[in-house]
Amino acid sequence: VADEVCRIFYDMRVRKCSTPEEIKKRTKAVIFLSQCRQKVHHVEGKEVLVGDVGVTISEPFKHFVGMLPEKDCCYVLYDASFETKESRRIDVFLWASELAPLKSKMIYTSSKDAIKKKFQGIKHEWQTNGPEDLNRACTAENGSLIVAFEGCPV
C-alpha cells in the first residue's frame, strides 16, 4: 500500500477543527487501484470532496457508484454518513465487478488483509460485486441500527 494511500486514509479518519474552506477540501470518497498488481495507489480524479456534495454532486453515494470500473476491481474508502447513535465512520469497499477478469478478482481479494492492516479504525468492510450490492438498502441492512444513510431513510 503506497504511503499516499495511507495519508489519504489518515486525513479522512482524523477529525480536527477546520475552517469551512478546509472542510470543503476533505475527501468523502476515493478509489484506489493495484498498480501493476504490486502496490495499491490513489487514482487521480476518482474522488469526491465534501465541498462538492450539494454543489456539483447531489447524491455522493450514487456518484461514487458511477465512478467504479465496470470491468475491473478496486478498493474504495467512503466517509459514510449514517444516522445512528454512533458517530460517523469510514467504510472500505472491495469492488470486484462480476465482469472483471478472474485474475484481477483473485488479486484484490487476496490483498484485502494488507489494506485492513494499513487502515486501522475501519468500521465496516463491504465486498461488492455488482450495482445491486451498492444500493442504499443493501448497504444499510448490513449495518446495525442504521435508520438513514447519507441523509435518506432506509
N, C-alpha and C positions, 0 to 999 in steps of 0.2 A: 504494500500500500504506500503510495507516494506521500511524502511529507505534506505536500499541498493539500491532499485529501484530508489528512489528519487536522490541519489548520482550519479548513472549512468546517469540519465537524465540530471542532472546539469552539469556533466563533458562533456556530448555530446553537450550541449547547449552553454556553455561558451567557447568562442574563446579567447585564450590568446597566447602570444608569447611563442612558444615552439621550442625546438630543433627538428631536423629531427627524432631523435630516439623517442622523446615523441609523435610526431605526428603519428608515426607508431603504437604506442600503443593505440591511440584513437579509441573508439568504433564507428563503422559505422552502425551496425545493431545489435539488441539484442532482444531476445524473453523472455517474462515474462509469467508465469502461475499463476493461482489462487491456492495456496497451500491449500488443503483440503477445497477448495471453501470458504476460510475465508480471506486469505491475498494474495496479488499479490507479487510474488518473482521472482528473476532472475534465469534462468536455466543455470547452468554451461555448457560450451561447445556450447551453442546455441547463438553464437555471431560472428560477422565479424569485424575484426580490419582493420583500414585504411592501415596498413603495409602489410596486406595480399592481398590487391587489386593490381592486376598486377603481383603478385609474385606467390601465390598459388591459387588465385581466379581471374579469368579473367573477369567475369561478376558478380559483387556483388549483384545486384538485383535478377538475376536468381538463384544465390547460396542461397540467403536468402529465396526465394520462396521454394526451395528444402528442407529447414530446417523445414518448417511448418508441424505440425502434421496433418496427413491425416484424422484422425477420432476424432479430438478434437478441442478445441478453445484455443486461446492465444492472448496476446497483443504483439505488436512489435513496437519498436522505430527504425526508419530508418532515417539516416542522408543523405537525398537525395541531389543529385547534379543536379539542374535544370538550364538550360540556359534561363534566363530571364533578365529583367532589375533589378530584385530583388536579394537579397543576398541568400546565402544558407539557408536552413531551415530544421528543423527536423519534420518528419511526424510520426503520430501514426496510426498503423493499428490494427483493431479488426478483427482477423481471426476467423470466425465461420464456419468451414467446413460444407458443406451440409451433410456429413456423421457423424457429431458429434451428440451425444445424445441431445434431446430436452432440458433436464435439464441443460446441460452444456451451450448450446446456450443462454438460458434464464439468467443464472448467469452472463455470460460475458457481455451480452447486458445491463443488469440492473446495473452492476458495472462500466460501461463506464464513468459515471459522476464523480465517485471518481478518476479515472485516470486523467480525464481532469482537475480537481481541483488541483491535485498534480503537473501536468506537465504544468505550465504556460509558454506560448510562443510557443505552438504547432501551426504550420502554417496550416496544413491540417490534417484532420481525415478521414480515409478510412474504410468503412465497407466492408469486402470481405468475400465471401462465397465459392469460388472455384478458381482454377487456372486461369480461363478466366477473373476473376476480377483483376488479378495481372499482366497482361501483360503490357508492357510499354505504348502501345497506349491507353488502358483504363485508366491507371493512369494519363497519360498526358492530356487526354481530360477532365478530372475532374478539372485540374488546369488551372488557367487563364494565358494566354500569354506564355505558355511553348512551346519552339521550340526544345529543346533537353532534354533528361533525361539520366543521367549517361553517358554523352558524346555521346549518339546516337540520331540522329534526329528522331523526331516523326511525 
